[in-house]
Amino acid sequence: MSTNITKLKRGKGAPPPADVTPDVIADDTRAEKVELRPLQVRIPKAVFEEFSEQAGREFGFSHGSKKQLFLRMWEAYKAQNMQA
């Protein structure tokens, strides 16, 4: 079976018209960016695996779940221990 190469599309085509293209900058619904800094600690492998598993259960097994769990724990700690 051979392919008829004369029927293949050539070039990339034209971009969509400007009136149809959404303004992705104006439609950005993400929260304001906050500067992030790394927090590096060395913990036993078993603790790391338990923490990762708990983060996955609570926030889904995706990028950022451990950060979300840490932030939740930090907020709970502050609420409990830093009452003014």
DRENMI-887795 format. One line per field, with one value per residue (C-alpha): residue in one letter; chain; x, y, z. Coordinates in steps of 0.25 Angstrom, whole numbers, plus 2048, in hexadecimal, padded with zeros to 3 digits. Example, Ala and Ser with C-alpha at 12.3 -4.5 7.8 and 13.67 -1.06 7.14 Angstrom:
REM residues 2
rest	a	s
kette	A	A
c1	831	837
c2	7EE	7FC
c3	81F	81D
***
This chain:
REM residues 84
rest	m	s	t	n	i	t	k	l	k	r	g	k	g	a	p	p	p	a	d	v	t	p	d	v	i	a	d	d	t	r	a	e	k	v	e	l	r	p	l	q	v	r	i	p	k	a	v	f	e	e	f	s	e	q	a	g	r	e	f	g	f	s	h	g	s	k	k	q	l	f	l	r	m	w	e	a	y	k	a	q	n	m	q	a
kette	A	A	A	A	A	A	A	A	A	A	A	A	A	A	A	A	A	A	A	A	A	A	A	A	A	A	A	A	A	A	A	A	A	A	A	A	A	A	A	A	A	A	A	A	A	A	A	A	A	A	A	A	A	A	A	A	A	A	A	A	A	A	A	A	A	A	A	A	A	A	A	A	A	A	A	A	A	A	A	A	A	A	A	A
c1	800	806	803	7FF	808	802	7F6	7FE	7FC	808	80B	806	7F9	7F4	7F2	7E4	7DD	7E0	7D1	7D0	7DC	7DA	7E2	7E9	7F0	7E3	7DC	7E7	7E0	7EC	7F0	7FA	808	810	81F	822	82F	833	833	83C	83C	842	838	838	833	827	822	824	81C	811	810	810	805	7FC	7FE	7FA	7ED	7E9	7ED	7EE	7FB	7FF	80A	809	802	80D	80E	7FF	800	80B	804	7F7	800	807	7F9	7F4	801	800	7F1	7F4	801	802	7F5	7F7
c2	800	80D	81B	826	831	83C	83C	83F	84C	856	861	864	86C	879	87D	87F	88D	897	899	88A	888	88A	894	88A	895	89C	88E	889	885	87F	885	890	88A	889	888	87A	875	866	860	855	84B	83D	833	823	81D	816	824	82A	81E	820	82F	82D	823	82C	837	82F	82A	838	840	836	830	83B	846	84F	846	845	855	856	84C	853	861	85B	855	863	86A	860	862	871	871	868	86E	87C	882	890
c3	800	7FC	800	7F6	7FB	7F2	7FB	808	80E	80C	816	823	81F	824	832	837	835	840	844	846	84F	85E	866	86F	877	87B	87D	887	893	89B	8A8	8A9	8A8	8B5	8B6	8BA	8C1	8C3	8D1	8D1	8DC	8DE	8E3	8E4	8D7	8DE	8E3	8D5	8CF	8DA	8D8	8C8	8CA	8D3	8CA	8BE	8C5	8C9	8BD	8B2	8AD	8A5	8A5	8B1	8BA	8C5	8C4	8C7	8D2	8D9	8D7	8DE	8E9	8EB	8EB	8F6	8FE	8FE	901	90D	913	90E	914	918
***
